[in-house]
Amino acid sequence: MNVMTITVFATLFFTQVKAVNSSVLFEDPKSAALSKKTTAIAAQVKILEYDTDKPLIRDVYYRNLDELVKTIRANDYAVALRGHADSRGKYKYNWVLSDKRAISVKDYLVSKGVKENRIVTTPFGSSMPIATNSTAAGRQKNRRVEIELKKIN
């Protein structure tokens, strides 16, 4: 499956949803409103930041990811993981690194009991920065995995 196919699949998979919590947590419009606890947990782990040139999840995120796993399993969610990198380094290298970041989160979620077929990963490399790449702080924000949830009917 190539990147375009994955991107199209992820786009189709998450259509017809309404945004909740800064366009990162998604819920099917037909389902009941999210609980405050679910929204709070999702808000804590909507974006995971990474160290330079590293695909490993930072220790600080594991507790929140464990809570997210409970929410995903209890509420029957599908998960989209979008990996990103800063602009330092070569384009292809950053693309692969962003893929490894998303896959590291997927592997962790699966190891905790989330069904693998409910998780879609999409690498974006350095193509979608959310901050400037000209400062250390901006590059830090760009080294991330974004998490989206969708209620499965």
PEWOHU-V561579 format. One record per residue. N is the residue number from 1. RES is the residue in one letter. NEAR is the number of other ideal C-beta (glycine too) atoms within 8 Angstrom. Layout:
n->N res->RES near->NEAR
n->N res->RES near->NEAR
//
This chain:
n->1 res->M near->4
n->2 res->N near->5
n->3 res->V near->7
n->4 res->M near->6
n->5 res->T near->8
n->6 res->I near->12
n->7 res->T near->9
n->8 res->V near->8
n->9 res->F near->10
n->10 res->A near->12
n->11 res->T near->8
n->12 res->L near->7
n->13 res->F near->10
n->14 res->F near->10
n->15 res->T near->6
n->16 res->Q near->4
n->17 res->V near->10
n->18 res->K near->6
n->19 res->A near->9
n->20 res->V near->8
n->21 res->N near->10
n->22 res->S near->7
n->23 res->S near->4
n->24 res->V near->12
n->25 res->L near->14
n->26 res->F near->13
n->27 res->E near->13
n->28 res->D near->11
n->29 res->P near->7
n->30 res->K near->4
n->31 res->S near->7
n->32 res->A near->3
n->33 res->A near->4
n->34 res->L near->10
n->35 res->S near->6
n->36 res->K near->6
n->37 res->K near->7
n->38 res->T near->10
n->39 res->T near->12
n->40 res->A near->8
n->41 res->I near->12
n->42 res->A near->16
n->43 res->A near->10
n->44 res->Q near->8
n->45 res->V near->13
n->46 res->K near->11
n->47 res->I near->9
n->48 res->L near->12
n->49 res->E near->8
n->50 res->Y near->13
n->51 res->D near->7
n->52 res->T near->8
n->53 res->D near->5
n->54 res->K near->6
n->55 res->P near->8
n->56 res->L near->7
n->57 res->I near->11
n->58 res->R near->9
n->59 res->D near->5
n->60 res->V near->5
n->61 res->Y near->10
n->62 res->Y near->9
n->63 res->R near->7
n->64 res->N near->10
n->65 res->L near->14
n->66 res->D near->9
n->67 res->E near->11
n->68 res->L near->13
n->69 res->V near->12
n->70 res->K near->8
n->71 res->T near->13
n->72 res->I near->14
n->73 res->R near->9
n->74 res->A near->6
n->75 res->N near->8
n->76 res->D near->7
n->77 res->Y near->11
n->78 res->A near->10
n->79 res->V near->15
n->80 res->A near->15
n->81 res->L near->15
n->82 res->R near->13
n->83 res->G near->17
n->84 res->H near->16
n->85 res->A near->14
n->86 res->D near->13
n->87 res->S near->10
n->88 res->R near->7
n->89 res->G near->8
n->90 res->K near->5
n->91 res->Y near->7
n->92 res->K near->7
n->93 res->Y near->8
n->94 res->N near->15
n->95 res->W near->13
n->96 res->V near->9
n->97 res->L near->14
n->98 res->S near->15
n->99 res->D near->11
n->100 res->K near->10
n->101 res->R near->17
n->102 res->A near->15
n->103 res->I near->11
n->104 res->S near->12
n->105 res->V near->15
n->106 res->K near->13
n->107 res->D near->8
n->108 res->Y near->11
n->109 res->L near->14
n->110 res->V near->11
n->111 res->S near->6
n->112 res->K near->9
n->113 res->G near->6
n->114 res->V near->12
n->115 res->K near->6
n->116 res->E near->7
n->117 res->N near->4
n->118 res->R near->10
n->119 res->I near->14
n->120 res->V near->11
n->121 res->T near->14
n->122 res->T near->13
n->123 res->P near->12
n->124 res->F near->11
n->125 res->G near->12
n->126 res->S near->15
n->127 res->S near->4
n->128 res->M near->6
n->129 res->P near->11
n->130 res->I near->7
n->131 res->A near->11
n->132 res->T near->6
n->133 res->N near->12
n->134 res->S near->4
n->135 res->T near->8
n->136 res->A near->5
n->137 res->A near->7
n->138 res->G near->13
n->139 res->R near->14
n->140 res->Q near->10
n->141 res->K near->10
n->142 res->N near->15
n->143 res->R near->13
n->144 res->R near->13
n->145 res->V near->14
n->146 res->E near->10
n->147 res->I near->15
n->148 res->E near->12
n->149 res->L near->13
n->150 res->K near->14
n->151 res->K near->11
n->152 res->I near->8
n->153 res->N near->5
//
